Amino acid sequence: MPVTDTGQGGTLARTHEGKPGLPRGRSRLPLPTVRASQRERLLRSVIAAVSESGYLAVTVADIVRRAKVSRAAFYAHFADKEDCFLAATADGRQLMISQVVSATRALPAGSCEEEVLRVACRAYLAFLAGEPAFARVFYIHMPAAGPRAASRLDAAAGLFADLNQKWHQHARQHHPEWPCVPPEAYLSPEPQMNWCDPRSARAGPTLFPSSKKRSCRCI
C-alpha cells in the first residue's frame, strides 16, 4: 500500500499531540486492540521526537507525551528508549522495502532490468519524500543511537551491496557487454537499493515479473 504523507513528518511520525489519549481504566475495546494502538502510537512518537530533537536528547517522557499513553504502557511494550527506537526503525525499514518491492512486482511481465531498477529507485525516493521524518531518523540519527543501531546500519549496508551485486550479475546474463565491477563498487549506491526482501535475495533476484527479459535502453 502506498504511503501517504499526512503531515509535515509523514505517516510514520504522526503523533497524537493535541488529541485525546486512550481511555483510562477499563476499556470497551478488546485488550489486543488497545495494546496494538499503544504500540503504534509509541513507534510513531519516537520517530517524530528523534527527527525533531535527535536521539540523545529524547527521553521516555517525551515519547509518552507525544503518544498520549502512560509510562506503564510504554514499559509494557519496550524495555527502554533504545528498544522502542530500534522497533520503530525496523518497522519503517520493512515498510520502505515492501513499498519498493510492490512497485517492481507490478511491472508487466518481461520488463527489462533497467526498467526494474528505474522503478525501484523511483519508489524508494517517493517513500523518502513521503516520510521525511523517518528518512532523517534512519539515515542521520541511527549512528548516535548506540552500538546496536550502528551494527544494524552496517548490516544494512552489506545487505544493500549484496542486492546491488545480485541485480548486476542477473542483468549481465542479458547484457554480457556490461563490464564487471570490483566488489566495493556495489557499496556506492546502496541507499538507493532497498528494494528486495533479504530472504528473496538469498535465493537470487526475484523481483522481475518474468525470467524472460526484453532489451531496454538505459536513460
mmCIF file of the C-alpha atoms, coordinates in Angstrom:
data_MODEL
# 
_entry.id   MODEL 
# 
loop_
_atom_site.group_PDB 
_atom_site.id 
_atom_site.type_symbol 
_atom_site.label_atom_id 
_atom_site.label_alt_id 
_atom_site.label_comp_id 
_atom_site.label_asym_id 
_atom_site.label_entity_id 
_atom_site.label_seq_id 
_atom_site.pdbx_PDB_ins_code 
_atom_site.Cartn_x 
_atom_site.Cartn_y 
_atom_site.Cartn_z 
_atom_site.occupancy 
_atom_site.B_iso_or_equiv 
_atom_site.pdbx_formal_charge 
_atom_site.auth_seq_id 
_atom_site.auth_comp_id 
_atom_site.auth_asym_id 
_atom_site.auth_atom_id 
_atom_site.pdbx_PDB_model_num 
ATOM 1   C CA . MET A 1 1   ? 0.000   0.000   0.000   1.00 0.00 ? 1   MET A CA 1 
ATOM 2   C CA . PRO A 1 2   ? 1.462   3.418   -0.939  1.00 0.00 ? 2   PRO A CA 1 
ATOM 3   C CA . VAL A 1 3   ? 2.493   5.647   1.910   1.00 0.00 ? 3   VAL A CA 1 
ATOM 4   C CA . THR A 1 4   ? 0.706   8.981   2.001   1.00 0.00 ? 4   THR A CA 1 
ATOM 5   C CA . ASP A 1 5   ? 2.218   11.936  3.815   1.00 0.00 ? 5   ASP A CA 1 
ATOM 6   C CA . THR A 1 6   ? -0.449  13.050  6.263   1.00 0.00 ? 6   THR A CA 1 
ATOM 7   C CA . GLY A 1 7   ? 1.635   15.783  7.836   1.00 0.00 ? 7   GLY A CA 1 
ATOM 8   C CA . GLN A 1 8   ? 4.938   17.548  7.756   1.00 0.00 ? 8   GLN A CA 1 
ATOM 9   C CA . GLY A 1 9   ? 6.824   14.491  9.001   1.00 0.00 ? 9   GLY A CA 1 
ATOM 10  C CA . GLY A 1 10  ? 4.893   11.767  7.214   1.00 0.00 ? 10  GLY A CA 1 
ATOM 11  C CA . THR A 1 11  ? 2.676   8.935   8.380   1.00 0.00 ? 11  THR A CA 1 
ATOM 12  C CA . LEU A 1 12  ? 5.394   7.254   10.432  1.00 0.00 ? 12  LEU A CA 1 
ATOM 13  C CA . ALA A 1 13  ? 5.819   10.393  12.545  1.00 0.00 ? 13  ALA A CA 1 
ATOM 14  C CA . ARG A 1 14  ? 2.152   11.253  13.009  1.00 0.00 ? 14  ARG A CA 1 
ATOM 15  C CA . THR A 1 15  ? 1.634   11.600  16.745  1.00 0.00 ? 15  THR A CA 1 
ATOM 16  C CA . HIS A 1 16  ? -1.379  12.212  18.964  1.00 0.00 ? 16  HIS A CA 1 
ATOM 17  C CA . GLU A 1 17  ? -0.260  15.512  20.463  1.00 0.00 ? 17  GLU A CA 1 
ATOM 18  C CA . GLY A 1 18  ? -3.292  17.732  20.920  1.00 0.00 ? 18  GLY A CA 1 
ATOM 19  C CA . LYS A 1 19  ? -5.638  14.760  20.554  1.00 0.00 ? 19  LYS A CA 1 
ATOM 20  C CA . PRO A 1 20  ? -7.399  12.650  23.189  1.00 0.00 ? 20  PRO A CA 1 
ATOM 21  C CA . GLY A 1 21  ? -5.450  9.772   24.676  1.00 0.00 ? 21  GLY A CA 1 
ATOM 22  C CA . LEU A 1 22  ? -6.694  6.227   25.004  1.00 0.00 ? 22  LEU A CA 1 
ATOM 23  C CA . PRO A 1 23  ? -9.447  5.746   27.607  1.00 0.00 ? 23  PRO A CA 1 
ATOM 24  C CA . ARG A 1 24  ? -8.116  5.276   31.138  1.00 0.00 ? 24  ARG A CA 1 
ATOM 25  C CA . GLY A 1 25  ? -9.099  2.272   33.204  1.00 0.00 ? 25  GLY A CA 1 
ATOM 26  C CA . ARG A 1 26  ? -11.212 -0.463  31.722  1.00 0.00 ? 26  ARG A CA 1 
ATOM 27  C CA . SER A 1 27  ? -11.948 -0.045  28.041  1.00 0.00 ? 27  SER A CA 1 
ATOM 28  C CA . ARG A 1 28  ? -14.718 -1.477  25.923  1.00 0.00 ? 28  ARG A CA 1 
ATOM 29  C CA . LEU A 1 29  ? -12.086 -2.223  23.307  1.00 0.00 ? 29  LEU A CA 1 
ATOM 30  C CA . PRO A 1 30  ? -10.501 -5.694  23.326  1.00 0.00 ? 30  PRO A CA 1 
ATOM 31  C CA . LEU A 1 31  ? -7.129  -5.765  25.069  1.00 0.00 ? 31  LEU A CA 1 
ATOM 32  C CA . PRO A 1 32  ? -5.202  -6.741  21.883  1.00 0.00 ? 32  PRO A CA 1 
ATOM 33  C CA . THR A 1 33  ? -6.697  -3.715  20.123  1.00 0.00 ? 33  THR A CA 1 
ATOM 34  C CA . VAL A 1 34  ? -5.669  -1.383  22.936  1.00 0.00 ? 34  VAL A CA 1 
ATOM 35  C CA . ARG A 1 35  ? -2.131  -2.784  23.037  1.00 0.00 ? 35  ARG A CA 1 
ATOM 36  C CA . ALA A 1 36  ? -1.763  -2.539  19.268  1.00 0.00 ? 36  ALA A CA 1 
ATOM 37  C CA . SER A 1 37  ? -2.878  1.097   19.374  1.00 0.00 ? 37  SER A CA 1 
ATOM 38  C CA . GLN A 1 38  ? -0.443  1.866   22.196  1.00 0.00 ? 38  GLN A CA 1 
ATOM 39  C CA . ARG A 1 39  ? 2.450   0.308   20.320  1.00 0.00 ? 39  ARG A CA 1 
ATOM 40  C CA . GLU A 1 40  ? 1.660   2.161   17.103  1.00 0.00 ? 40  GLU A CA 1 
ATOM 41  C CA . ARG A 1 41  ? 1.416   5.468   18.979  1.00 0.00 ? 41  ARG A CA 1 
ATOM 42  C CA . LEU A 1 42  ? 4.773   4.866   20.672  1.00 0.00 ? 42  LEU A CA 1 
ATOM 43  C CA . LEU A 1 43  ? 6.541   3.901   17.439  1.00 0.00 ? 43  LEU A CA 1 
ATOM 44  C CA . ARG A 1 44  ? 5.294   6.982   15.637  1.00 0.00 ? 44  ARG A CA 1 
ATOM 45  C CA . SER A 1 45  ? 6.127   9.193   18.580  1.00 0.00 ? 45  SER A CA 1 
ATOM 46  C CA . VAL A 1 46  ? 9.738   8.060   18.867  1.00 0.00 ? 46  VAL A CA 1 
ATOM 47  C CA . ILE A 1 47  ? 10.264  8.720   15.156  1.00 0.00 ? 47  ILE A CA 1 
ATOM 48  C CA . ALA A 1 48  ? 8.779   12.208  15.471  1.00 0.00 ? 48  ALA A CA 1 
ATOM 49  C CA . ALA A 1 49  ? 10.746  13.031  18.621  1.00 0.00 ? 49  ALA A CA 1 
ATOM 50  C CA . VAL A 1 50  ? 14.117  11.807  17.333  1.00 0.00 ? 50  VAL A CA 1 
ATOM 51  C CA . SER A 1 51  ? 13.612  13.507  13.982  1.00 0.00 ? 51  SER A CA 1 
ATOM 52  C CA . GLU A 1 52  ? 12.963  16.785  15.757  1.00 0.00 ? 52  GLU A CA 1 
ATOM 53  C CA . SER A 1 53  ? 15.487  16.675  18.615  1.00 0.00 ? 53  SER A CA 1 
ATOM 54  C CA . GLY A 1 54  ? 17.998  13.909  17.908  1.00 0.00 ? 54  GLY A CA 1 
ATOM 55  C CA . TYR A 1 55  ? 18.267  10.538  19.630  1.00 0.00 ? 55  TYR A CA 1 
ATOM 56  C CA . LEU A 1 56  ? 20.359  11.589  22.625  1.00 0.00 ? 56  LEU A CA 1 
ATOM 57  C CA . ALA A 1 57  ? 18.035  14.441  23.592  1.00 0.00 ? 57  ALA A CA 1 
ATOM 58  C CA . VAL A 1 58  ? 14.841  12.378  23.557  1.00 0.00 ? 58  VAL A CA 1 
ATOM 59  C CA . THR A 1 59  ? 13.533  10.807  26.773  1.00 0.00 ? 59  THR A CA 1 
ATOM 60  C CA . VAL A 1 60  ? 10.850  8.257   27.511  1.00 0.00 ? 60  VAL A CA 1 
ATOM 61  C CA . ALA A 1 61  ? 8.800   11.143  28.895  1.00 0.00 ? 61  ALA A CA 1 
ATOM 62  C CA . ASP A 1 62  ? 8.958   12.876  25.504  1.00 0.00 ? 62  ASP A CA 1 
ATOM 63  C CA . ILE A 1 63  ? 7.775   9.732   23.748  1.00 0.00 ? 63  ILE A CA 1 
ATOM 64  C CA . VAL A 1 64  ? 4.809   9.003   26.023  1.00 0.00 ? 64  VAL A CA 1 
ATOM 65  C CA . ARG A 1 65  ? 3.758   12.666  25.958  1.00 0.00 ? 65  ARG A CA 1 
ATOM 66  C CA . ARG A 1 66  ? 3.518   12.615  22.171  1.00 0.00 ? 66  ARG A CA 1 
ATOM 67  C CA . ALA A 1 67  ? 1.874   9.178   22.173  1.00 0.00 ? 67  ALA A CA 1 
ATOM 68  C CA . LYS A 1 68  ? -0.694  10.081  24.823  1.00 0.00 ? 68  LYS A CA 1 
ATOM 69  C CA . VAL A 1 69  ? -0.061  6.851   26.724  1.00 0.00 ? 69  VAL A CA 1 
ATOM 70  C CA . SER A 1 70  ? 1.251   6.182   30.229  1.00 0.00 ? 70  SER A CA 1 
ATOM 71  C CA . ARG A 1 71  ? 4.809   5.288   31.196  1.00 0.00 ? 71  ARG A CA 1 
ATOM 72  C CA . ALA A 1 72  ? 3.442   1.964   32.433  1.00 0.00 ? 72  ALA A CA 1 
ATOM 73  C CA . ALA A 1 73  ? 2.089   1.297   28.943  1.00 0.00 ? 73  ALA A CA 1 
ATOM 74  C CA . PHE A 1 74  ? 5.472   2.179   27.457  1.00 0.00 ? 74  PHE A CA 1 
ATOM 75  C CA . TYR A 1 75  ? 7.304   -0.324  29.649  1.00 0.00 ? 75  TYR A CA 1 
ATOM 76  C CA . ALA A 1 76  ? 4.683   -2.967  28.906  1.00 0.00 ? 76  ALA A CA 1 
ATOM 77  C CA . HIS A 1 77  ? 5.869   -2.814  25.282  1.00 0.00 ? 77  HIS A CA 1 
ATOM 78  C CA . PHE A 1 78  ? 9.541   -1.845  25.453  1.00 0.00 ? 78  PHE A CA 1 
ATOM 79  C CA . ALA A 1 79  ? 12.454  -2.285  27.821  1.00 0.00 ? 79  ALA A CA 1 
ATOM 80  C CA . ASP A 1 80  ? 13.776  1.236   27.283  1.00 0.00 ? 80  ASP A CA 1 
ATOM 81  C CA . LYS A 1 81  ? 14.099  4.080   24.775  1.00 0.00 ? 81  LYS A CA 1 
ATOM 82  C CA . GLU A 1 82  ? 16.584  2.172   22.634  1.00 0.00 ? 82  GLU A CA 1 
ATOM 83  C CA . ASP A 1 83  ? 14.260  -0.817  22.381  1.00 0.00 ? 83  ASP A CA 1 
ATOM 84  C CA . CYS A 1 84  ? 11.414  1.422   21.211  1.00 0.00 ? 84  CYS A CA 1 
ATOM 85  C CA . PHE A 1 85  ? 13.662  3.231   18.734  1.00 0.00 ? 85  PHE A CA 1 
ATOM 86  C CA . LEU A 1 86  ? 15.004  0.028   17.194  1.00 0.00 ? 86  LEU A CA 1 
ATOM 87  C CA . ALA A 1 87  ? 11.488  -1.364  16.825  1.00 0.00 ? 87  ALA A CA 1 
ATOM 88  C CA . ALA A 1 88  ? 10.295  1.824   15.129  1.00 0.00 ? 88  ALA A CA 1 
ATOM 89  C CA . THR A 1 89  ? 13.172  1.966   12.663  1.00 0.00 ? 89  THR A CA 1 
ATOM 90  C CA . ALA A 1 90  ? 12.812  -1.745  11.898  1.00 0.00 ? 90  ALA A CA 1 
ATOM 91  C CA . ASP A 1 91  ? 9.115   -1.324  11.147  1.00 0.00 ? 91  ASP A CA 1 
ATOM 92  C CA . GLY A 1 92  ? 9.770   1.711   8.963   1.00 0.00 ? 92  GLY A CA 1 
ATOM 93  C CA . ARG A 1 93  ? 12.503  -0.039  7.036   1.00 0.00 ? 93  ARG A CA 1 
ATOM 94  C CA . GLN A 1 94  ? 10.228  -3.008  6.372   1.00 0.00 ? 94  GLN A CA 1 
ATOM 95  C CA . LEU A 1 95  ? 7.512   -0.669  5.104   1.00 0.00 ? 95  LEU A CA 1 
ATOM 96  C CA . MET A 1 96  ? 10.044  1.003   2.821   1.00 0.00 ? 96  MET A CA 1 
ATOM 97  C CA . ILE A 1 97  ? 11.154  -2.330  1.388   1.00 0.00 ? 97  ILE A CA 1 
ATOM 98  C CA . SER A 1 98  ? 7.565   -3.509  0.931   1.00 0.00 ? 98  SER A CA 1 
ATOM 99  C CA . GLN A 1 99  ? 6.607   -0.397  -0.992  1.00 0.00 ? 99  GLN A CA 1 
ATOM 100 C CA . VAL A 1 100 ? 9.533   -0.748  -3.377  1.00 0.00 ? 100 VAL A CA 1 
ATOM 101 C CA . VAL A 1 101 ? 9.010   -4.483  -3.846  1.00 0.00 ? 101 VAL A CA 1 
ATOM 102 C CA . SER A 1 102 ? 5.331   -3.885  -4.644  1.00 0.00 ? 102 SER A CA 1 
ATOM 103 C CA . ALA A 1 103 ? 6.253   -1.289  -7.257  1.00 0.00 ? 103 ALA A CA 1 
ATOM 104 C CA . THR A 1 104 ? 8.685   -3.591  -9.060  1.00 0.00 ? 104 THR A CA 1 
ATOM 105 C CA . ARG A 1 105 ? 6.367   -6.578  -8.964  1.00 0.00 ? 105 ARG A CA 1 
ATOM 106 C CA . ALA A 1 106 ? 3.591   -4.504  -10.522 1.00 0.00 ? 106 ALA A CA 1 
ATOM 107 C CA . LEU A 1 107 ? 5.640   -4.160  -13.715 1.00 0.00 ? 107 LEU A CA 1 
ATOM 108 C CA . PRO A 1 108 ? 4.424   -6.040  -16.800 1.00 0.00 ? 108 PRO A CA 1 
ATOM 109 C CA . ALA A 1 109 ? 5.878   -9.462  -17.458 1.00 0.00 ? 109 ALA A CA 1 
ATOM 110 C CA . GLY A 1 110 ? 9.075   -9.270  -19.457 1.00 0.00 ? 110 GLY A CA 1 
ATOM 111 C CA . SER A 1 111 ? 10.138  -5.844  -18.196 1.00 0.00 ? 111 SER A CA 1 
ATOM 112 C CA . CYS A 1 112 ? 13.845  -5.284  -18.703 1.00 0.00 ? 112 CYS A CA 1 
ATOM 113 C CA . GLU A 1 113 ? 16.451  -4.990  -15.974 1.00 0.00 ? 113 GLU A CA 1 
ATOM 114 C CA . GLU A 1 114 ? 16.892  -1.257  -16.436 1.00 0.00 ? 114 GLU A CA 1 
ATOM 115 C CA . GLU A 1 115 ? 13.172  -0.627  -16.006 1.00 0.00 ? 115 GLU A CA 1 
ATOM 116 C CA . VAL A 1 116 ? 13.050  -2.711  -12.837 1.00 0.00 ? 116 VAL A CA 1 
ATOM 117 C CA . LEU A 1 117 ? 15.922  -0.682  -11.392 1.00 0.00 ? 117 LEU A CA 1 
ATOM 118 C CA . ARG A 1 118 ? 14.370  2.581   -12.527 1.00 0.00 ? 118 ARG A CA 1 
ATOM 119 C CA . VAL A 1 119 ? 11.012  1.785   -10.926 1.00 0.00 ? 119 VAL A CA 1 
ATOM 120 C CA . ALA A 1 120 ? 12.691  0.581   -7.729  1.00 0.00 ? 120 ALA A CA 1 
ATOM 121 C CA . CYS A 1 121 ? 14.634  3.820   -7.346  1.00 0.00 ? 121 CYS A CA 1 
ATOM 122 C CA . ARG A 1 122 ? 11.552  5.928   -8.030  1.00 0.00 ? 122 ARG A CA 1 
ATOM 123 C CA . ALA A 1 123 ? 9.541   4.051   -5.415  1.00 0.00 ? 123 ALA A CA 1 
ATOM 124 C CA . TYR A 1 124 ? 12.401  4.348   -2.913  1.00 0.00 ? 124 TYR A CA 1 
ATOM 125 C CA . LEU A 1 125 ? 12.676  8.102   -3.420  1.00 0.00 ? 125 LEU A CA 1 
ATOM 126 C CA . ALA A 1 126 ? 8.893   8.509   -3.276  1.00 0.00 ? 126 ALA A CA 1 
ATOM 127 C CA . PHE A 1 127 ? 8.879   6.739   0.080   1.00 0.00 ? 127 PHE A CA 1 
ATOM 128 C CA . LEU A 1 128 ? 11.573  9.031   1.485   1.00 0.00 ? 128 LEU A CA 1 
ATOM 129 C CA . ALA A 1 129 ? 9.792   12.115  0.141   1.00 0.00 ? 129 ALA A CA 1 
ATOM 130 C CA . GLY A 1 130 ? 6.554   10.986  1.791   1.00 0.00 ? 130 GLY A CA 1 
ATOM 131 C CA . GLU A 1 131 ? 8.272   10.047  5.070   1.00 0.00 ? 131 GLU A CA 1 
ATOM 132 C CA . PRO A 1 132 ? 10.854  12.810  5.682   1.00 0.00 ? 132 PRO A CA 1 
ATOM 133 C CA . ALA A 1 133 ? 10.963  12.302  9.454   1.00 0.00 ? 133 ALA A CA 1 
ATOM 134 C CA . PHE A 1 134 ? 11.699  8.594   9.124   1.00 0.00 ? 134 PHE A CA 1 
ATOM 135 C CA . ALA A 1 135 ? 14.277  9.259   6.410   1.00 0.00 ? 135 ALA A CA 1 
ATOM 136 C CA . ARG A 1 136 ? 16.067  11.721  8.695   1.00 0.00 ? 136 ARG A CA 1 
ATOM 137 C CA . VAL A 1 137 ? 15.981  9.320   11.618  1.00 0.00 ? 137 VAL A CA 1 
ATOM 138 C CA . PHE A 1 138 ? 17.087  6.262   9.647   1.00 0.00 ? 138 PHE A CA 1 
ATOM 139 C CA . TYR A 1 139 ? 19.917  7.816   7.680   1.00 0.00 ? 139 TYR A CA 1 
ATOM 140 C CA . ILE A 1 140 ? 21.123  10.571  10.033  1.00 0.00 ? 140 ILE A CA 1 
ATOM 141 C CA . HIS A 1 141 ? 20.267  9.749   13.645  1.00 0.00 ? 141 HIS A CA 1 
ATOM 142 C CA . MET A 1 142 ? 20.804  5.973   13.705  1.00 0.00 ? 142 MET A CA 1 
ATOM 143 C CA . PRO A 1 143 ? 24.591  6.195   14.305  1.00 0.00 ? 143 PRO A CA 1 
ATOM 144 C CA . ALA A 1 144 ? 24.010  8.143   17.540  1.00 0.00 ? 144 ALA A CA 1 
ATOM 145 C CA . ALA A 1 145 ? 21.616  5.541   18.910  1.00 0.00 ? 145 ALA A CA 1 
ATOM 146 C CA . GLY A 1 146 ? 24.281  3.178   20.227  1.00 0.00 ? 146 GLY A CA 1 
ATOM 147 C CA . PRO A 1 147 ? 26.190  0.089   19.098  1.00 0.00 ? 147 PRO A CA 1 
ATOM 148 C CA . ARG A 1 148 ? 23.079  -1.968  18.309  1.00 0.00 ? 148 ARG A CA 1 
ATOM 149 C CA . ALA A 1 149 ? 21.725  0.663   15.937  1.00 0.00 ? 149 ALA A CA 1 
ATOM 150 C CA . ALA A 1 150 ? 25.150  1.198   14.367  1.00 0.00 ? 150 ALA A CA 1 
ATOM 151 C CA . SER A 1 151 ? 25.552  -2.527  13.790  1.00 0.00 ? 151 SER A CA 1 
ATOM 152 C CA . ARG A 1 152 ? 22.168  -2.616  12.081  1.00 0.00 ? 152 ARG A CA 1 
ATOM 153 C CA . LEU A 1 153 ? 23.284  0.144   9.742   1.00 0.00 ? 153 LEU A CA 1 
ATOM 154 C CA . ASP A 1 154 ? 26.465  -1.764  8.953   1.00 0.00 ? 154 ASP A CA 1 
ATOM 155 C CA . ALA A 1 155 ? 24.453  -4.886  8.269   1.00 0.00 ? 155 ALA A CA 1 
ATOM 156 C CA . ALA A 1 156 ? 22.060  -2.936  6.069   1.00 0.00 ? 156 ALA A CA 1 
ATOM 157 C CA . ALA A 1 157 ? 24.941  -1.528  4.021   1.00 0.00 ? 157 ALA A CA 1 
ATOM 158 C CA . GLY A 1 158 ? 26.238  -5.047  3.441   1.00 0.00 ? 158 GLY A CA 1 
ATOM 159 C CA . LEU A 1 159 ? 22.787  -6.276  2.512   1.00 0.00 ? 159 LEU A CA 1 
ATOM 160 C CA . PHE A 1 160 ? 22.213  -3.459  0.051   1.00 0.00 ? 160 PHE A CA 1 
ATOM 161 C CA . ALA A 1 161 ? 25.600  -4.046  -1.539  1.00 0.00 ? 161 ALA A CA 1 
ATOM 162 C CA . ASP A 1 162 ? 24.730  -7.726  -1.884  1.00 0.00 ? 162 ASP A CA 1 
ATOM 163 C CA . LEU A 1 163 ? 21.443  -6.817  -3.561  1.00 0.00 ? 163 LEU A CA 1 
ATOM 164 C CA . ASN A 1 164 ? 23.240  -4.468  -5.949  1.00 0.00 ? 164 ASN A CA 1 
ATOM 165 C CA . GLN A 1 165 ? 25.646  -7.225  -6.866  1.00 0.00 ? 165 GLN A CA 1 
ATOM 166 C CA . LYS A 1 166 ? 22.867  -9.757  -7.440  1.00 0.00 ? 166 LYS A CA 1 
ATOM 167 C CA . TRP A 1 167 ? 20.942  -7.316  -9.647  1.00 0.00 ? 167 TRP A CA 1 
ATOM 168 C CA . HIS A 1 168 ? 24.082  -6.545  -11.680 1.00 0.00 ? 168 HIS A CA 1 
ATOM 169 C CA . GLN A 1 169 ? 25.027  -10.182 -12.100 1.00 0.00 ? 169 GLN A CA 1 
ATOM 170 C CA . HIS A 1 170 ? 21.485  -11.063 -13.130 1.00 0.00 ? 170 HIS A CA 1 
ATOM 171 C CA . ALA A 1 171 ? 21.391  -8.199  -15.626 1.00 0.00 ? 171 ALA A CA 1 
ATOM 172 C CA . ARG A 1 172 ? 24.711  -9.216  -17.162 1.00 0.00 ? 172 ARG A CA 1 
ATOM 173 C CA . GLN A 1 173 ? 23.162  -12.521 -18.200 1.00 0.00 ? 173 GLN A CA 1 
ATOM 174 C CA . HIS A 1 174 ? 21.190  -10.488 -20.725 1.00 0.00 ? 174 HIS A CA 1 
ATOM 175 C CA . HIS A 1 175 ? 23.824  -7.802  -21.267 1.00 0.00 ? 175 HIS A CA 1 
ATOM 176 C CA . PRO A 1 176 ? 27.188  -9.596  -21.454 1.00 0.00 ? 176 PRO A CA 1 
ATOM 177 C CA . GLU A 1 177 ? 28.740  -6.420  -22.812 1.00 0.00 ? 177 GLU A CA 1 
ATOM 178 C CA . TRP A 1 178 ? 28.251  -4.757  -19.420 1.00 0.00 ? 178 TRP A CA 1 
ATOM 179 C CA . PRO A 1 179 ? 31.576  -4.703  -17.547 1.00 0.00 ? 179 PRO A CA 1 
ATOM 180 C CA . CYS A 1 180 ? 32.437  -6.472  -14.327 1.00 0.00 ? 180 CYS A CA 1 
ATOM 181 C CA . VAL A 1 181 ? 32.994  -4.147  -11.372 1.00 0.00 ? 181 VAL A CA 1 
ATOM 182 C CA . PRO A 1 182 ? 35.004  -4.576  -8.147  1.00 0.00 ? 182 PRO A CA 1 
ATOM 183 C CA . PRO A 1 183 ? 33.053  -5.554  -5.002  1.00 0.00 ? 183 PRO A CA 1 
ATOM 184 C CA . GLU A 1 184 ? 33.470  -2.122  -3.434  1.00 0.00 ? 184 GLU A CA 1 
ATOM 185 C CA . ALA A 1 185 ? 31.562  -0.552  -6.326  1.00 0.00 ? 185 ALA A CA 1 
ATOM 186 C CA . TYR A 1 186 ? 28.352  -2.129  -5.076  1.00 0.00 ? 186 TYR A CA 1 
ATOM 187 C CA . LEU A 1 187 ? 28.581  -0.139  -1.850  1.00 0.00 ? 187 LEU A CA 1 
ATOM 188 C CA . SER A 1 188 ? 28.356  3.262   -3.560  1.00 0.00 ? 188 SER A CA 1 
ATOM 189 C CA . PRO A 1 189 ? 24.656  3.360   -4.483  1.00 0.00 ? 189 PRO A CA 1 
ATOM 190 C CA . GLU A 1 190 ? 23.481  1.168   -1.615  1.00 0.00 ? 190 GLU A CA 1 
ATOM 191 C CA . PRO A 1 191 ? 20.881  3.578   -0.143  1.00 0.00 ? 191 PRO A CA 1 
ATOM 192 C CA . GLN A 1 192 ? 19.031  3.501   -3.476  1.00 0.00 ? 192 GLN A CA 1 
ATOM 193 C CA . MET A 1 193 ? 18.700  -0.250  -3.487  1.00 0.00 ? 193 MET A CA 1 
ATOM 194 C CA . ASN A 1 194 ? 16.429  -1.047  -0.535  1.00 0.00 ? 194 ASN A CA 1 
ATOM 195 C CA . TRP A 1 195 ? 14.204  -2.972  -2.876  1.00 0.00 ? 195 TRP A CA 1 
ATOM 196 C CA . CYS A 1 196 ? 14.412  -6.651  -2.158  1.00 0.00 ? 196 CYS A CA 1 
ATOM 197 C CA . ASP A 1 197 ? 13.390  -8.872  0.727   1.00 0.00 ? 197 ASP A CA 1 
ATOM 198 C CA . PRO A 1 198 ? 16.611  -10.349 2.153   1.00 0.00 ? 198 PRO A CA 1 
ATOM 199 C CA . ARG A 1 199 ? 15.059  -13.818 2.110   1.00 0.00 ? 199 ARG A CA 1 
ATOM 200 C CA . SER A 1 200 ? 14.452  -13.478 -1.621  1.00 0.00 ? 200 SER A CA 1 
ATOM 201 C CA . ALA A 1 201 ? 17.950  -12.169 -2.177  1.00 0.00 ? 201 ALA A CA 1 
ATOM 202 C CA . ARG A 1 202 ? 19.444  -15.291 -0.695  1.00 0.00 ? 202 ARG A CA 1 
ATOM 203 C CA . ALA A 1 203 ? 17.837  -17.291 -3.495  1.00 0.00 ? 203 ALA A CA 1 
ATOM 204 C CA . GLY A 1 204 ? 18.720  -14.760 -6.195  1.00 0.00 ? 204 GLY A CA 1 
ATOM 205 C CA . PRO A 1 205 ? 16.776  -11.864 -7.727  1.00 0.00 ? 205 PRO A CA 1 
ATOM 206 C CA . THR A 1 206 ? 13.036  -12.480 -7.711  1.00 0.00 ? 206 THR A CA 1 
ATOM 207 C CA . LEU A 1 207 ? 11.617  -9.045  -8.383  1.00 0.00 ? 207 LEU A CA 1 
ATOM 208 C CA . PHE A 1 208 ? 11.450  -9.360  -12.145 1.00 0.00 ? 208 PHE A CA 1 
ATOM 209 C CA . PRO A 1 209 ? 7.922   -10.034 -13.392 1.00 0.00 ? 209 PRO A CA 1 
ATOM 210 C CA . SER A 1 210 ? 9.261   -12.706 -15.733 1.00 0.00 ? 210 SER A CA 1 
ATOM 211 C CA . SER A 1 211 ? 12.505  -14.606 -16.270 1.00 0.00 ? 211 SER A CA 1 
ATOM 212 C CA . LYS A 1 212 ? 12.294  -13.649 -19.952 1.00 0.00 ? 212 LYS A CA 1 
ATOM 213 C CA . LYS A 1 213 ? 13.575  -10.104 -20.471 1.00 0.00 ? 213 LYS A CA 1 
ATOM 214 C CA . ARG A 1 214 ? 13.322  -7.602  -23.289 1.00 0.00 ? 214 ARG A CA 1 
ATOM 215 C CA . SER A 1 215 ? 16.187  -5.405  -24.286 1.00 0.00 ? 215 SER A CA 1 
ATOM 216 C CA . CYS A 1 216 ? 15.824  -1.893  -22.926 1.00 0.00 ? 216 CYS A CA 1 
ATOM 217 C CA . ARG A 1 217 ? 17.931  1.199   -23.438 1.00 0.00 ? 217 ARG A CA 1 
ATOM 218 C CA . CYS A 1 218 ? 19.296  2.945   -20.353 1.00 0.00 ? 218 CYS A CA 1 
ATOM 219 C CA . ILE A 1 219 ? 18.492  6.597   -19.790 1.00 0.00 ? 219 ILE A CA 1 
# 
